[in-house]
């Protein structure tokens, strides 16, 4: 999965501002179908499951955890823990989250998965750190299949900033969400045999035609400039849809999607 660089935050934020405006214009036409689809989103399935250990709820929760584990690792590191300790803490946190069904404690009136995970990690660090150290000494640290070996390399490549651990978590969360959207789009285009088209047009998601001249793209793809404009328009439409869907997978109601998108914009606009 491609990792978005920190230098890309501001152009992405500008692009998301246009996405939000487009969503607002189109919202009246898509609200009812979106509400019906929302019942099947991953976080909604987890919250509404009568038995959190049911296969459907467990699969949905594991999918969310695999998509958003890194922001929690970064949060633990920013709280002052060493890289080895942060790896052990992140592993044990997710092991306990899945084993003890902590999701059953989630407040359905404040149902963002982002907020739930951060609060759960704060409680875990406050109450469980001594236990994790004892388990580690005994060689019994449980393993959840997360790519933590590469986590520290990824963490150390990011520039230092003066943000709080909570702000650092939210920045990584926002970038992880965008990575997921781009990854899904890339796979969608690849399935249609259009991987080269996606890779060429992807910069257009981060800026307008001025930063990526359509005439240049047309020459690269052996297309007319008009056909390129249509292809970029379709890509942006798919991006808007995928972004909205990905946000929906992490909140508890359709009404929270736009609010979460606005929050995402504010996070990405921070220096």
MOBEL-V187371 format. One record per residue. OMEGA is omega in radians with two decimals (none if undefined). Layout:
omega->OMEGA
omega->OMEGA
This chain:
omega->3.13
omega->3.08
omega->-3.14
omega->-3.14
omega->-3.13
omega->3.13
omega->-3.10
omega->-3.05
omega->-3.01
omega->3.05
omega->3.09
omega->3.12
omega->3.11
omega->3.12
omega->-3.13
omega->3.07
omega->3.10
omega->3.10
omega->-3.13
omega->3.13
omega->3.12
omega->3.13
omega->-3.14
omega->3.14
omega->-3.03
omega->-2.97
omega->-3.07
omega->-3.11
omega->-2.99
omega->-3.02
omega->-3.04
omega->3.08
omega->-3.12
omega->3.12
omega->3.14
omega->3.13
omega->-3.02
omega->-3.11
omega->-3.11
omega->3.14
omega->-2.98
omega->-3.10
omega->3.08
omega->3.10
omega->-3.13
omega->-3.07
omega->-3.02
omega->-3.10
omega->3.08
omega->3.12
omega->-3.11
omega->-3.13
omega->3.12
omega->-3.11
omega->-3.12
omega->-3.14
omega->-3.13
omega->3.13
omega->3.13
omega->-3.11
omega->3.12
omega->3.10
omega->3.11
omega->-3.12
omega->3.13
omega->-3.14
omega->-2.96
omega->3.13
omega->-3.01
omega->3.09
omega->3.11
omega->3.07
omega->3.13
omega->3.10
omega->-3.14
omega->3.11
omega->-3.12
omega->3.06
omega->3.04
omega->-3.14
omega->3.12
omega->3.14
omega->3.12
omega->3.13
omega->3.13
omega->3.10
omega->3.14
omega->-3.13
omega->3.14
omega->3.09
omega->-3.08
omega->3.10
omega->-3.10
omega->3.08
omega->-3.14
omega->3.10
omega->-3.10
omega->-3.06
omega->-3.04
omega->3.05
omega->3.14
omega->-3.11
omega->3.12
omega->3.14
omega->-3.05
omega->3.10
omega->-3.09
omega->3.09
omega->3.05
omega->-2.82
omega->3.12
omega->3.13
omega->3.11
omega->-3.12
omega->3.13
omega->-3.11
omega->-3.11
omega->3.13
omega->3.12
omega->3.12
omega->3.11
omega->3.13
omega->3.14
omega->-3.13
omega->-3.11
omega->-2.98
omega->-2.92
omega->-3.01
omega->-3.14
omega->3.13
omega->3.14
omega->3.11
omega->3.12
omega->3.11
omega->-3.13
omega->3.13
omega->3.14
omega->3.10
omega->-3.04
omega->3.12
omega->-3.12
omega->-3.06
omega->2.97
omega->-3.06
omega->3.09
omega->-3.09
omega->-3.06
omega->3.13
omega->-3.13
omega->-3.03
omega->-3.07
omega->3.06
omega->3.11
omega->-3.10
omega->-3.08
omega->3.11
omega->-3.12
omega->-3.13
omega->3.10
omega->3.03
omega->-3.05
omega->-3.12
omega->3.10
omega->3.06
omega->3.14
omega->3.11
omega->3.10
omega->3.10
omega->-3.08
omega->3.10
omega->3.13
omega->3.10
omega->-3.13
omega->-3.14
omega->3.10
omega->3.11
omega->3.14
omega->3.08
omega->3.14
omega->3.12
omega->-3.13
omega->3.12
omega->3.11
omega->3.12
omega->3.13
omega->3.13
omega->3.13
omega->3.12
omega->3.13
omega->3.12
omega->3.13
omega->-3.12
omega->-3.07
omega->-3.12
omega->-3.14
omega->3.12
omega->3.14
omega->-3.10
omega->-3.14
omega->-3.07
omega->-3.05
omega->3.10
omega->3.13
omega->3.05
omega->-3.06
omega->-3.12
omega->-3.13
omega->-3.13
omega->-3.13
omega->-3.11
omega->3.13
omega->-3.03
omega->-3.13
omega->3.14
omega->3.11
omega->3.12
omega->-3.14
omega->3.12
omega->3.14
omega->-3.06
omega->-3.10
omega->3.10
omega->3.02
omega->3.13
omega->3.10
omega->3.12
omega->3.10
omega->3.13
omega->3.10
omega->-3.14
omega->3.11
omega->3.12
omega->3.14
omega->3.11
omega->3.13
omega->3.08
omega->3.11
omega->3.13
omega->3.11
omega->-3.12
omega->3.14
omega->3.13
omega->3.13
omega->3.13
omega->-3.11
omega->3.07
omega->-3.14
omega->3.13
omega->-3.06
omega->3.09
omega->-2.98
omega->-3.14
omega->3.12
omega->-3.11
omega->-3.09
omega->-3.04
omega->-3.11
omega->3.11
omega->3.12
omega->3.09
omega->3.10
omega->3.10
omega->3.09
omega->3.11
omega->-3.13
omega->3.14
omega->-3.10
omega->-3.14
omega->-3.14
omega->3.06
omega->none
